Amino acid sequence: MVLPFSSSDAPQADVVAKDVTAASFKADVLDASANALVAVAFWTPRDSLCVQVASGLEKLARESKGAVKVARVDVDRFAAIAQQLGVRSAPSVVAFYQGRLIDAFAGALSEAQMKAWLAQLMKMTGAEPEGTPGLDAALEQAEAFLAEGDRMAARSIYAEILEAVPENAAAFGGLVRCSILDGDLEKARKTLDGASPALAKDKALDSVRAALELAEQAASSKGRADSLVAVLKDNPDDHQARFDLALARYAEGNSQEALDLLLDLVRRARSWNEDAARKQLIKFFEALGSSHPLTVAARKRLSSLLFS
């Protein structure tokens, strides 16, 4: 079985993973870790979990733009290397930075777990993607943690950024979003209202402001979904019930169904309540972000409805 690693004749700049031998360990791991994280995967091609871990690491290394490199050690052929590092089972991964062993894990982690692990190590060591300023790398790490549901880690990074750059709108907005996701809308509102005049004017906060307004609006509909579904079952033309159900679904975290309900309402009664459904869709788009896949798809559907 062959992993989709970079071949030995690939351009050097594209090589993020190498097979390591006892003779090449110093060059491929210790020396290579001078300016990048080197994740050493102890594996055997006979085991599917080993293959899964090694493949996932290479994918993440490519996405890191030079911040992470992968080295593979076949434990069947080079058991001595594993023994010297205290590795007792495969798959196992050991991370090196600037010639030092800094962390390790044993067993098969999911790709999301490995991504979070690598992101934390990059934050700890300061290893950065090639050509990416430290601030941008930190923001990307925080966004990754937030997307994976680790709000504590994301909040910590946002706070550190604001200590260094108090007027950074992206980090400030990130803190507000953490509070929204925590369900602490009062804290989110207090933080947002406490923004400096310069921050308050930054367009980067527009989506955060829209998300908070939606969350506050949806709070009154939270928990009403079942009763609203029953109302619509008895009377599919109850537009207010459909509108309120969209907010309830959004409050539950089901943005897809919320969008579907509002689009259906536009289809059924485009001008109802002074275009309330269309206006609410615009708020959803602002909260999700213009490039979010749900926004892109819903905008196309809305245009089709409005101009058909």
N, C-alpha and C positions, 0 to 999 in steps of 0.2 A: 504494500500500500504506500502511495506517495502523497505527501502533503503538498498543497499548492504553495510551497515556499518559493522564494526567488531562486532561480537557477544560478549556478556558479558563473555562467557566462552572461548574466544580466548586467546592465549598466550598474556601476558601483553605487550611484546615488539612490538606486531603487532597492538595494539589498537591505532588508530590515531583519533578516533571519539567517543564521548560519548554523551548520552542524559543527559541533565543537569536539575536538579530541584532546587528549592529555597534553599533546605538544602545542596545541593552539589556544589552550584555555587562557593563558596570560594575555595574548594579543586580542582574542575575540571577546573576552569578558572583562578582565581587569583593566587593560588599556582602553578598550572601547567604552568603558564606563566613566571616562574622564569628564565627558560633557553630556552624557546621556544615561538614562536608566537602562540597564541591561537585565532583562528578565530571562533567567536560565531555566528552561523547561526540561526537567528530568522525565524522560518518556521511554516508551517502547512501542514500536510500530505494530506490535501484536495486540495492543489494547485500545479499544475504541474510545475510552475516556481520555487516554493520553493524546490520541489524535485530535479529539475535540478541544482539549485545552490548548495544545500547541497551535492549532489552526486559529482559534479565537485570539490568542496572543498576537499572532502575526497580523491579523486583521486590525487589531487595536494599535499595533505598532505603526502600521501604514497610516492610520488616521491621525497618529500623534505628530506627524510631520517632522520626524527626526528626534523627538524627545525620548522615545522608547525604541530599544532594539531587542531582538530576541535571539537567544542562543539555545540550541538543542543538544542535550547530552543523552545518547542512547545508553540506558543503564545496562543493557545486555552486553554491550561492548566496552563500556568505560565505567564499570562499577566502582573503581577506585576513586574516581572524582566524587561520586555520590557519597561514598564512605567518608572522605575527607571533610565534606561539608555537613555531615550528619543527616543526609537524606536517606530515609529508610523505606520509602515506598514511591511508586510512580502511579499517577502523575503527581509531581511536586514542582513548585516554582520558587526559585530563589532570586531575589533582586539585589543587584549591585549598583553602587553609585560612587564614583571617584575611588574605585579600587576596594571599597568596603562592602561587606554584606550588610544590608540594612533591613531586610524583611523577607518573609517567606510564607508560603502556605502549602499544605498537603491536601491532595484530593482534587476533585473536579468542581470548580466554581463555574457559575453561568457567565456568559459574556458580560452581562450587566454588572455582576459582582467583580469580575476582573477589571472592568473599566473603572469602577469606583475605587478599587484597590490601587490601580496605577495612578489615578488622579490624585489620590491622597499622598502617594509617594512623590509625585511631581510637585505638589504643594509643599511638602516637607523639605525636599531637597533643593527646590528652585529650578529643577530641570524644565526647560521650556522648548516648545516647538521651534524649529529653525525659522528665523525671520518674524517671530511673534513676540511682541513686547510682553513683559511680565504681567502688566495689568490686564491685557487681553486674555492671556492664558488663565489668570486667576478667575476672570469673569466666566470664561468657558467652563472651568472646573465647577464653579458655583452653579451654573445653569445645568450641568450634567447631574450634579447631586440633586438639584431641585426636581429635575425630570424623573429621577429615580425614586423620589419620595423622601430623600434624606434631607429634610429641611434644617436639621440641626447643623449639619456640615455646611450647607449652603449659607445659612445665616452667619456662621462663623467667618466664612470667607468674605461675604459682603461687608461685615463689620470691620474686618481687617483692611479692606480696600478703603472704606470711608475714613478710617484713622489716618491713612496715608494721603487720601485725596477726598476731603470732606464734601466737595461739590460734584462728586461722580454720580450722575443721574442713574446710570444703569445699576449700580450697587444700591443706591437709595431705593430705587423702584423694586429691586430684588428683596429688600427687607420688608417692604410693604406687601409684596406677593406672598412672602413666607407667612405673614400674619393672616392674610386672606385664606390661605390654604389651611392654616391652623384653625380657622373658624373664628378667630378673634378679630371681628370686624371693627370693634371699638378701638383696639390698639392700632389697626391698619389705618383707620381714619385719623386718629391722633397723630400718627407718624407722618402721614401725607399732608395734613393741615399744618404741620410744623416745618414743612420744607422752606428753605430760604427763598427769597424772591427770585434769585437766579435759577434755582432748581425748579421752582414752581412753573417757570416759563419754558423749561426744557421739554421738547417734544417727546423725548424718551419716556416721559411719565404719562403721556396721553393714554397708552394702552393700560397702564396700571390704574389710572384714574377710572377708566371705563370698566375695568374688571371689578374694582371696589364698588362702583355704583351699581353694577349688575348684582354683585353678591348681596349688597344691602337690599336691593329691590327683590331679589329672589328669596331672601330670608323669610319674608312674610308668607311665601307660598310653600316653604319647606314643610314636608310632612302631609301635604294635602293631595299628593299625587293620586292615591287610590280613590278618594272621593271625586276628584276631577275626572278621572277615567270613567267612573260610573255615570257622571253627569253627561259626558260626551257619548257614552253608549246609548243613553236614553234620548239624547238630542244632539246629533252630530253638527247641527248648525248653531250651537251655543259658542259663539266666537270668543266670548270672554273666558269661558272655561278652557278653551284650547290655548288661548294666550297665557292664562295662569298656569296651565300644565307645562307649557314650555319653560316658564320660570322655575317651576318646581323641579323639572328634570335637570335644569342647569344647576340648581342648588344641590342636587344629588351627585353632580359631577358628570352627568350624561349629556355632554354638549351636542353630540350627534343627534339624539332624539329631540333636543330642544330646538335645534336648527330645522329639523324635519317638520316639527309641529308649526313653527312660524312660517315656513315656506308653504305648507299646506293651507295655512290661514290666508296667506297672500293669494294663493290660487282660488280659494273659495270666496274671499271677500276683500279684494285688494284695497279698497278705500275705507274699510271699517275703522271707526274711531280715529279718523284723520291719519290714515296710513300707519297705525300703531305697530302692526306686524313688521312692515318694512323698516321702520325706524328702530325697532327693537333688534332686528337683524343686524343693522349697522353697528349697534352697540356691541353685539356679540362679536362681529368682525374685528372691532377695535380692541376688544378684550383679548381675543385669541391671537391677534396679530395678522397683518395682511398676508404673510407668507405661510401661515399655518395651513396644512392640507385641508382641514375642514372649512376654513374660510375660502380658500381657492375654489373648492367644489361647490360650496353654497352660493358664492357670488355668481358662478356660471348658471346655476339653477335659477337664481333670482332674476338675472338678466333675461333668461329665456321666458320666464313668467311675465315680466314687465313689458317685454317687447314682442311678444308673440301675437 
